[in-house]
Amino acid sequence: MTILNQPYGMIGSKGELLQFDGVKYSLLVEGLTGVSHYPVSHDSTATPGMIGELYHTSTIGKRLLSFVLMVYGANRAELETNRSAFISAINPIYGKSVLLWKRANGVIVALDVIPDDGTPSFRNDVLDNATSWKGYCDFIAFDPCYYDENEVESTVQGYIGGFTIPFTVPFTLGTSDSLASLYNAGDTPTPCIITLTGMMENPIVTNVTTGEFILVKQTIADNETLVINTKHGSKSVTLIDSDDLETNALNYVTSTSKFFQLAPGFNTIRFTATTQGINASGKLVYNPRWISL
């Protein structure tokens, strides 16, 4: 039986997979832990004589999560070994860890977390003949959104120099289709990574649904790749040459461009360019995101 909101596993900061299946570890949800709750701050103003306040915007803050950790072992020595292995696996020196949940529809969702100060902490009264050890884990998710661990791809039609050149997301020459209608199954705007490879002049990728676009006012050479990341805090444009040398190419994108997100629901994506070589290809991938499980 799957317990509601209880994670089934975690990918440690060095890539280890920890299973919360009751063999070595269980990570238990108790009470209001931050799994579904998230902090929100509101911006508003009030003037003298005004009834109430004028609402402007809301900001969702970092997510704070608390769990009970159970460590299991056949004896005291095995308990200590498993406990040490868990602490080592989530060492924040090596970066973020990832908590994993499985939804009723089979979709695996993930949340990037960092252990809070002193995590995990354990009771110090464990008996020598004990086969379990109880501790407490607090995590911080600086990005509070859960995301589908599998990237989503679709199909789209390009319009190059007045002629119709097909491409898919990832787009491939030789495949015929219409403009892509990408479905963001999440309930919050989702960033994407756009990769353009091969010769193309002044490519534009437009989210027709939102009206936002990214215009690259340069020519990408036949042996080059341009990677555009639209995620807040990680926005970047990187040019990769034939020797796999990476160069910051943020100046390739015009000041009128918007590093767009995919809105919840359907998004229509269009690709255009002045000219394109026969080896041109590319892709647009994204991970749907949710504000709550």
C-alpha positions as a Markdown table, in Angstrom:
| # | Residue | x | y | z |
|---|---|---|---|---|
| 1 | Met | 0.0 | 0.0 | 0.0 |
| 2 | Thr | 1.3 | 3.5 | -0.9 |
| 3 | Ile | 0.8 | 6.1 | 1.8 |
| 4 | Leu | -0.4 | 9.4 | 0.6 |
| 5 | Asn | 2.3 | 12.0 | 0.2 |
| 6 | Gln | 5.0 | 9.6 | 1.3 |
| 7 | Pro | 8.1 | 9.6 | -0.9 |
| 8 | Tyr | 9.2 | 6.2 | -2.2 |
| 9 | Gly | 12.9 | 7.1 | -2.7 |
| 10 | Met | 15.6 | 9.6 | -3.0 |
| 11 | Ile | 18.5 | 10.3 | -5.4 |
| 12 | Gly | 21.4 | 11.4 | -3.2 |
| 13 | Ser | 23.7 | 14.3 | -4.1 |
| 14 | Lys | 26.3 | 11.9 | -5.6 |
| 15 | Gly | 23.7 | 9.9 | -7.5 |
| 16 | Glu | 22.9 | 7.1 | -5.1 |
| 17 | Leu | 19.3 | 5.8 | -5.1 |
| 18 | Leu | 17.9 | 5.3 | -1.6 |
| 19 | Gln | 14.7 | 3.2 | -1.4 |
| 20 | Phe | 12.2 | 4.0 | 1.3 |
| 21 | Asp | 10.7 | 0.5 | 1.2 |
| 22 | Gly | 11.2 | -0.5 | 4.8 |
| 23 | Val | 14.3 | -2.7 | 4.1 |
| 24 | Lys | 17.0 | -0.1 | 5.0 |
| 25 | Tyr | 15.0 | 3.1 | 5.2 |
| 26 | Ser | 11.5 | 4.6 | 5.6 |
| 27 | Leu | 10.8 | 8.3 | 5.2 |
| 28 | Leu | 7.5 | 9.0 | 6.9 |
| 29 | Val | 5.1 | 11.9 | 6.6 |
| 30 | Glu | 3.7 | 13.1 | 9.9 |
| 31 | Gly | 1.4 | 16.1 | 10.2 |
| 32 | Leu | 1.8 | 19.3 | 8.2 |
| 33 | Thr | 5.3 | 18.8 | 6.7 |
| 34 | Gly | 5.5 | 21.1 | 3.8 |
| 35 | Val | 4.7 | 18.4 | 1.3 |
| 36 | Ser | 1.5 | 20.0 | 0.3 |
| 37 | His | 1.8 | 23.3 | 2.2 |
| 38 | Tyr | 4.0 | 26.1 | 0.7 |
| 39 | Pro | 4.6 | 29.7 | 1.9 |
| 40 | Val | 3.1 | 32.6 | 0.0 |
| 41 | Ser | 3.8 | 36.4 | 0.4 |
| 42 | His | 1.6 | 39.0 | -1.0 |
| 43 | Asp | 2.3 | 42.5 | -2.2 |
| 44 | Ser | -0.4 | 45.1 | -1.6 |
| 45 | Thr | -0.8 | 48.8 | -0.8 |
| 46 | Ala | -3.3 | 50.9 | 1.1 |
| 47 | Thr | -4.0 | 54.6 | 1.1 |
| 48 | Pro | -5.7 | 56.7 | 3.8 |
| 49 | Gly | -9.4 | 56.2 | 3.9 |
| 50 | Met | -9.2 | 53.1 | 1.8 |
| 51 | Ile | -11.2 | 50.1 | 2.8 |
| 52 | Gly | -9.0 | 47.1 | 2.6 |
| 53 | Glu | -5.9 | 47.0 | 0.4 |
| 54 | Leu | -5.0 | 47.0 | -3.3 |
| 55 | Tyr | -3.6 | 43.6 | -4.3 |
| 56 | His | -0.6 | 43.6 | -6.7 |
| 57 | Thr | 1.1 | 40.2 | -6.8 |
| 58 | Ser | 2.0 | 37.1 | -4.9 |
| 59 | Thr | 5.3 | 35.3 | -4.5 |
| 60 | Ile | 5.7 | 31.6 | -3.6 |
| 61 | Gly | 8.7 | 31.0 | -1.4 |
| 62 | Lys | 11.0 | 28.1 | -0.7 |
| 63 | Arg | 9.4 | 24.9 | 0.6 |
| 64 | Leu | 10.3 | 23.5 | 4.0 |
| 65 | Leu | 9.7 | 19.8 | 4.6 |
| 66 | Ser | 10.0 | 17.7 | 7.7 |
| 67 | Phe | 10.0 | 13.9 | 7.9 |
| 68 | Val | 10.6 | 11.0 | 10.3 |
| 69 | Leu | 13.4 | 8.8 | 9.1 |
| 70 | Met | 13.5 | 5.2 | 10.2 |
| 71 | Val | 16.8 | 3.3 | 9.6 |
| 72 | Tyr | 16.7 | -0.5 | 9.8 |
| 73 | Gly | 19.3 | -3.2 | 10.4 |
| 74 | Ala | 19.8 | -6.7 | 11.7 |
| 75 | Asn | 22.0 | -5.4 | 14.6 |
| 76 | Arg | 23.6 | -2.3 | 16.0 |
| 77 | Ala | 26.5 | -2.4 | 13.7 |
| 78 | Glu | 24.3 | -2.6 | 10.6 |
| 79 | Leu | 22.2 | 0.2 | 11.9 |
| 80 | Glu | 25.2 | 2.4 | 12.2 |
| 81 | Thr | 26.4 | 1.5 | 8.7 |
| 82 | Asn | 23.0 | 2.3 | 7.1 |
| 83 | Arg | 22.7 | 5.5 | 9.1 |
| 84 | Ser | 26.2 | 6.7 | 8.0 |
| 85 | Ala | 25.4 | 5.8 | 4.4 |
| 86 | Phe | 22.2 | 7.9 | 4.4 |
| 87 | Ile | 24.0 | 10.9 | 5.9 |
| 88 | Ser | 26.8 | 10.6 | 3.3 |
| 89 | Ala | 24.3 | 10.2 | 0.5 |
| 90 | Ile | 22.6 | 13.6 | 1.1 |
| 91 | Asn | 25.8 | 15.5 | 1.8 |
| 92 | Pro | 25.0 | 19.1 | 0.4 |
| 93 | Ile | 28.7 | 19.7 | -0.4 |
| 94 | Tyr | 28.0 | 17.6 | -3.6 |
| 95 | Gly | 24.8 | 19.5 | -4.5 |
| 96 | Lys | 21.1 | 18.8 | -4.3 |
| 97 | Ser | 19.3 | 15.6 | -3.6 |
| 98 | Val | 16.0 | 14.6 | -5.2 |
| 99 | Leu | 13.0 | 13.3 | -3.4 |
| 100 | Leu | 10.7 | 11.0 | -5.5 |
| 101 | Trp | 7.0 | 10.3 | -5.3 |
| 102 | Lys | 4.8 | 8.1 | -7.5 |
| 103 | Arg | 1.4 | 9.4 | -8.3 |
| 104 | Ala | -1.7 | 7.2 | -8.6 |
| 105 | Asn | -1.5 | 7.6 | -12.4 |
| 106 | Gly | 2.0 | 6.2 | -12.4 |
| 107 | Val | 3.8 | 9.5 | -13.1 |
| 108 | Ile | 7.0 | 9.9 | -11.1 |
| 109 | Val | 7.4 | 13.4 | -9.7 |
| 110 | Ala | 10.6 | 14.8 | -8.2 |
| 111 | Leu | 11.6 | 17.7 | -5.9 |
| 112 | Asp | 15.1 | 19.1 | -5.6 |
| 113 | Val | 16.1 | 19.5 | -1.9 |
| 114 | Ile | 19.0 | 20.4 | 0.4 |
| 115 | Pro | 19.2 | 19.0 | 3.9 |
| 116 | Asp | 18.6 | 21.7 | 6.6 |
| 117 | Asp | 21.0 | 22.3 | 9.5 |
| 118 | Gly | 21.6 | 19.2 | 11.6 |
| 119 | Thr | 19.7 | 16.9 | 9.3 |
| 120 | Pro | 19.3 | 14.1 | 10.0 |
| 121 | Ser | 19.2 | 14.0 | 13.8 |
| 122 | Phe | 18.8 | 10.7 | 15.6 |
| 123 | Arg | 17.7 | 9.7 | 19.1 |
| 124 | Asn | 20.7 | 8.7 | 21.2 |
| 125 | Asp | 18.9 | 6.1 | 23.3 |
| 126 | Val | 18.9 | 3.3 | 20.7 |
| 127 | Leu | 19.5 | -0.1 | 22.4 |
| 128 | Asp | 22.3 | -2.5 | 21.5 |
| 129 | Asn | 19.9 | -5.1 | 20.3 |
| 130 | Ala | 17.7 | -2.6 | 18.3 |
| 131 | Thr | 16.8 | -3.3 | 14.7 |
| 132 | Ser | 15.5 | 0.2 | 13.9 |
| 133 | Trp | 16.7 | 3.7 | 14.7 |
| 134 | Lys | 14.4 | 6.8 | 14.6 |
| 135 | Gly | 15.6 | 10.1 | 13.3 |
| 136 | Tyr | 14.3 | 13.4 | 12.0 |
| 137 | Cys | 15.0 | 15.0 | 8.6 |
| 138 | Asp | 14.3 | 18.6 | 7.5 |
| 139 | Phe | 14.8 | 19.6 | 3.9 |
| 140 | Ile | 14.7 | 22.9 | 2.0 |
| 141 | Ala | 13.3 | 23.0 | -1.6 |
| 142 | Phe | 14.5 | 26.4 | -2.9 |
| 143 | Asp | 12.4 | 25.7 | -6.0 |
| 144 | Pro | 9.1 | 24.7 | -4.4 |
| 145 | Cys | 7.7 | 23.0 | -7.6 |
| 146 | Tyr | 7.5 | 19.2 | -8.1 |
| 147 | Tyr | 8.4 | 18.2 | -11.6 |
| 148 | Asp | 7.9 | 15.2 | -13.9 |
| 149 | Glu | 11.2 | 13.4 | -14.0 |
| 150 | Asn | 10.6 | 12.5 | -17.7 |
| 151 | Glu | 11.1 | 15.1 | -20.3 |
| 152 | Val | 8.3 | 15.7 | -22.7 |
| 153 | Glu | 8.7 | 16.1 | -26.5 |
| 154 | Ser | 6.3 | 16.9 | -29.4 |
| 155 | Thr | 6.0 | 17.8 | -33.1 |
| 156 | Val | 6.0 | 21.2 | -34.8 |
| 157 | Gln | 6.1 | 22.7 | -38.3 |
| 158 | Gly | 8.8 | 25.3 | -39.2 |
| 159 | Tyr | 8.5 | 28.1 | -41.7 |
| 160 | Ile | 11.9 | 28.9 | -43.3 |
| 161 | Gly | 12.3 | 31.8 | -45.7 |
| 162 | Gly | 8.7 | 31.5 | -46.8 |
| 163 | Phe | 9.0 | 27.7 | -47.4 |
| 164 | Thr | 7.6 | 25.0 | -45.1 |
| 165 | Ile | 10.4 | 22.9 | -43.6 |
| 166 | Pro | 9.2 | 20.4 | -41.1 |
| 167 | Phe | 10.8 | 19.7 | -37.7 |
| 168 | Thr | 9.8 | 17.9 | -34.6 |
| 169 | Val | 10.4 | 18.7 | -31.0 |
| 170 | Pro | 13.1 | 17.4 | -31.2 |
| 171 | Phe | 12.5 | 18.5 | -34.8 |
| 172 | Thr | 14.0 | 16.5 | -37.7 |
| 173 | Leu | 14.0 | 17.4 | -41.4 |
| 174 | Gly | 11.8 | 15.1 | -43.4 |
| 175 | Thr | 8.9 | 14.7 | -41.1 |
| 176 | Ser | 5.6 | 16.5 | -42.0 |
| 177 | Asp | 3.3 | 18.0 | -39.4 |
| 178 | Ser | 1.6 | 21.2 | -38.4 |
| 179 | Leu | 2.5 | 23.7 | -35.6 |
| 180 | Ala | 3.2 | 22.0 | -32.4 |
| 181 | Ser | 0.5 | 22.0 | -29.7 |
| 182 | Leu | 2.5 | 21.1 | -26.6 |
| 183 | Tyr | 0.5 | 20.1 | -23.6 |
| 184 | Asn | 1.9 | 21.2 | -20.2 |
| 185 | Ala | 0.2 | 18.8 | -17.8 |
| 186 | Gly | 1.4 | 20.7 | -14.8 |
| 187 | Asp | -0.4 | 23.5 | -12.9 |
| 188 | Thr | 2.3 | 26.1 | -13.1 |
| 189 | Pro | 4.5 | 27.7 | -15.8 |
| 190 | Thr | 7.2 | 25.4 | -17.0 |
| 191 | Pro | 10.7 | 26.4 | -18.4 |
| 192 | Cys | 12.1 | 24.6 | -21.4 |
| 193 | Ile | 15.5 | 23.9 | -23.0 |
| 194 | Ile | 15.7 | 24.7 | -26.7 |
| 195 | Thr | 18.6 | 23.2 | -28.7 |
| 196 | Leu | 19.4 | 24.3 | -32.3 |
| 197 | Thr | 22.0 | 22.5 | -34.3 |
| 198 | Gly | 23.3 | 23.1 | -37.8 |
| 199 | Met | 23.3 | 26.1 | -40.2 |
| 200 | Met | 20.4 | 28.5 | -39.6 |
| 201 | Glu | 20.2 | 32.3 | -39.9 |
| 202 | Asn | 18.2 | 34.4 | -37.4 |
| 203 | Pro | 16.1 | 31.6 | -35.9 |
| 204 | Ile | 13.1 | 32.6 | -33.9 |
| 205 | Val | 11.2 | 30.3 | -31.5 |
| 206 | Thr | 7.8 | 31.7 | -30.6 |
| 207 | Asn | 5.3 | 30.6 | -28.0 |
| 208 | Val | 2.2 | 31.6 | -29.9 |
| 209 | Thr | 0.0 | 31.0 | -26.9 |
| 210 | Thr | 1.7 | 33.6 | -24.7 |
| 211 | Gly | 3.0 | 35.8 | -27.6 |
| 212 | Glu | 6.6 | 35.6 | -26.3 |
| 213 | Phe | 9.5 | 34.8 | -28.5 |
| 214 | Ile | 13.3 | 34.2 | -28.5 |
| 215 | Leu | 15.1 | 35.8 | -31.5 |
| 216 | Val | 18.7 | 34.7 | -32.2 |
| 217 | Lys | 20.1 | 37.5 | -34.3 |
| 218 | Gln | 23.1 | 35.5 | -35.5 |
| 219 | Thr | 23.9 | 32.7 | -37.9 |
| 220 | Ile | 24.6 | 29.3 | -36.4 |
| 221 | Ala | 27.2 | 27.4 | -38.3 |
| 222 | Asp | 26.7 | 23.9 | -39.7 |
| 223 | Asn | 29.0 | 22.4 | -37.0 |
| 224 | Glu | 27.6 | 24.4 | -34.1 |
| 225 | Thr | 24.9 | 23.9 | -31.5 |
| 226 | Leu | 23.0 | 26.6 | -29.6 |
| 227 | Val | 21.4 | 25.7 | -26.3 |
| 228 | Ile | 18.8 | 28.0 | -24.7 |
| 229 | Asn | 17.7 | 27.5 | -21.1 |
| 230 | Thr | 14.6 | 29.5 | -20.0 |
| 231 | Lys | 14.5 | 28.5 | -16.3 |
| 232 | His | 14.5 | 31.3 | -13.8 |
| 233 | Gly | 17.8 | 31.6 | -12.1 |
| 234 | Ser | 19.5 | 29.4 | -14.8 |
| 235 | Lys | 18.7 | 31.4 | -17.9 |
| 236 | Ser | 21.5 | 30.9 | -20.4 |
| 237 | Val | 22.5 | 30.8 | -24.0 |
| 238 | Thr | 25.4 | 28.5 | -24.8 |
| 239 | Leu | 27.2 | 28.0 | -28.1 |
| 240 | Ile | 28.9 | 24.6 | -28.6 |
| 241 | Asp | 31.5 | 24.3 | -31.4 |
| 242 | Ser | 32.7 | 21.2 | -33.2 |
| 243 | Asp | 35.4 | 20.6 | -30.5 |
| 244 | Asp | 32.6 | 20.7 | -27.8 |
| 245 | Leu | 34.0 | 24.0 | -26.6 |
| 246 | Glu | 31.2 | 26.0 | -24.8 |
| 247 | Thr | 30.9 | 29.8 | -25.1 |
| 248 | Asn | 28.5 | 32.1 | -23.4 |
| 249 | Ala | 26.3 | 33.4 | -26.3 |
| 250 | Leu | 23.7 | 35.4 | -24.3 |
| 251 | Asn | 24.5 | 38.3 | -26.7 |
| 252 | Tyr | 23.1 | 36.3 | -29.6 |
| 253 | Val | 19.6 | 36.8 | -28.3 |
| 254 | Thr | 18.0 | 40.2 | -28.9 |
| 255 | Ser | 16.9 | 42.5 | -26.0 |
| 256 | Thr | 13.3 | 42.2 | -27.2 |
| 257 | Ser | 13.3 | 38.4 | -26.6 |
| 258 | Lys | 11.6 | 36.8 | -23.6 |
| 259 | Phe | 12.9 | 33.5 | -22.1 |
| 260 | Phe | 9.4 | 32.2 | -22.2 |
| 261 | Gln | 7.8 | 29.5 | -20.0 |
| 262 | Leu | 5.1 | 27.0 | -21.2 |
| 263 | Ala | 1.7 | 28.0 | -19.7 |
| 264 | Pro | -0.4 | 25.2 | -18.0 |
| 265 | Gly | -2.4 | 23.5 | -20.7 |
| 266 | Phe | -1.9 | 23.7 | -24.4 |
| 267 | Asn | 0.9 | 25.9 | -25.9 |
| 268 | Thr | 1.4 | 26.4 | -29.7 |
| 269 | Ile | 5.1 | 26.7 | -30.7 |
| 270 | Arg | 6.4 | 28.1 | -34.0 |
| 271 | Phe | 9.9 | 28.0 | -35.4 |
| 272 | Thr | 11.0 | 30.4 | -38.1 |
| 273 | Ala | 14.4 | 31.4 | -39.7 |
| 274 | Thr | 15.6 | 33.4 | -42.6 |
| 275 | Thr | 17.5 | 30.4 | -44.1 |
| 276 | Gln | 18.4 | 26.9 | -42.9 |
| 277 | Gly | 20.9 | 24.3 | -44.1 |
| 278 | Ile | 20.1 | 20.7 | -44.9 |
| 279 | Asn | 21.7 | 19.4 | -41.7 |
| 280 | Ala | 19.7 | 21.8 | -39.4 |
| 281 | Ser | 18.0 | 20.1 | -36.5 |
| 282 | Gly | 16.9 | 20.8 | -32.9 |
| 283 | Lys | 14.7 | 20.1 | -30.0 |
| 284 | Leu | 12.5 | 21.6 | -27.3 |
| 285 | Val | 12.1 | 19.6 | -24.1 |
| 286 | Tyr | 10.4 | 20.4 | -20.8 |
| 287 | Asn | 9.3 | 18.8 | -17.6 |
| 288 | Pro | 5.8 | 19.6 | -16.4 |
| 289 | Arg | 5.7 | 21.1 | -12.9 |
| 290 | Trp | 3.2 | 21.2 | -10.0 |
| 291 | Ile | 2.9 | 23.4 | -7.0 |
| 292 | Ser | 1.6 | 20.5 | -4.9 |
| 293 | Leu | 1.3 | 16.7 | -5.0 |
